[in-house]
């Protein structure tokens, strides 16, 4: 297949051939499923909502999700404008390279690679923690958490070998089940009129998103807002599947907006009904217990048992496991595609840019990602660390800090692409490509500040570890390494520098 790359001045020129991902592997529904699975609704609800309620915004937890939905929707307006013109497996890497230049693009690309690489191992930690507890309580068998983690990584590695259609089906089933059970208990609470306080109207008052639990102030409110934003990490993965989707110029923008708005409305509704179903004070008490180390799922178990029965509680426990597995698999696919995108341009080993001759999957990059994830899990095992307290929390913080910085730069890249470089006047618009990206970029920078201010609380018991103290330096180091790589390429390998972030899909050339 012909490659569409870019020279130092133009947007696209012809080039040598590269291995391409399998086109037409997935449609709109499949891309939406994979993006939402990456955001992992059941993992976000069970992992983040107890902290938002018990230590953050209290009754205003649903309002915090409303604020996050609005901000991320504004961010997505500019993001999808870029997606209509640039289709590449590297997503952020390609967008920022075109909008802010190759140096910023490579720095952001390495940050994104770092984020998605550690996200898989992080979520596998949550998967192993949940599955170990489930098997121990329901089946009476107790194995070390490492066995569950390695089993999960092996299963993901096998499925990622095949084309994206298989992954989309598996994620689709898992996603429908977890949304089904969360939606069922929420509707049951709604139709029964709520709990002891009825349907709590103040929970969705946006003013309460700016208040801390029990009037505790701005710091608690900031913590709650950060965890609300954290619940969306992964929604932006829609753009990574552009090359493998049908009609990417339409599928990616639609899938992105559906994912952001759909997930946001779902989070608001579920959190509202969970707070209402428990009653305000009981919800805060249960969530505060979760923060103190007790099972945060009790916030969900009480309304589940009361409205649907004990069987629903057991099903919910299994769906927490399958949901976290689906989330880890989705992040694996993201990491593999970033490694593939940078590898095919020759900035890491070119073998990473190979695709399977039959399935069209980035199989070399996928195997490398599996190897990295195994090494991370084994390292935490060898250090005697906990899968939830350490593996999940620390790597999630590292990845989230990295990806939020990349999202912030991506917003400003939209302005650079359409208004500084004055590309595509037919798309250029005062709101869609200027005001919305600027507002979104400033807001995303604010979320980064929230993370920095609340990182100790977010890490919990893991805040006293060496890895926690190293997180900011790892993020800064990856960014500086990207700058150094780009500058080195510019002086020593200008032909590679010219291709940086420029291998994109042009339908007319590649899909006839």
Secondary structure, DSSP 8 states (H G I E B T S, - for coil): ---EE--SSSS-EE--------TTSB-HHHHHHHHHHHH-HHHHIIIIIHHIIIIISGGGHHHHHHHHHHHHHHHHHHHHHHHTT---TTTHHHHHHHHH-HHHHHHHHHHHHHHHHHHHHHHHHHHHHHHHHHHHHHT-----HHHHHHHHHHHHHHHHHS-HHHHHHHHHHHHHHHHHHHHHHHHHHHHTT-BTTBS-GGGG-GGGGGS-GGG--HHHHHHHHHHHHHTTTTGGGGGGGGGGBSSHHHHHHHHHHHHHHHHHHHHHHHHHHHHHHH-HHHHHHHHHHHHTTS-TTHHHHHHHHHHT-HHHHHHHHHHHHHHHHHHHHHHHHHHHHHHHHHHHTTSS-GGGG---TTT---HHHHHHHHHHHHHHHHHHHHTT--IIIIIIHHHHHHHHHHHHHHHHHHHHHHHIIIIIS---TTT--TIIIIIHHHHHHHHHHHHHHHHHHHHHHHHGGGGGSHHHHHHHHHHHHHHHHHHHHHHHHHHH-HHHHHHTTT-B--HHHH--
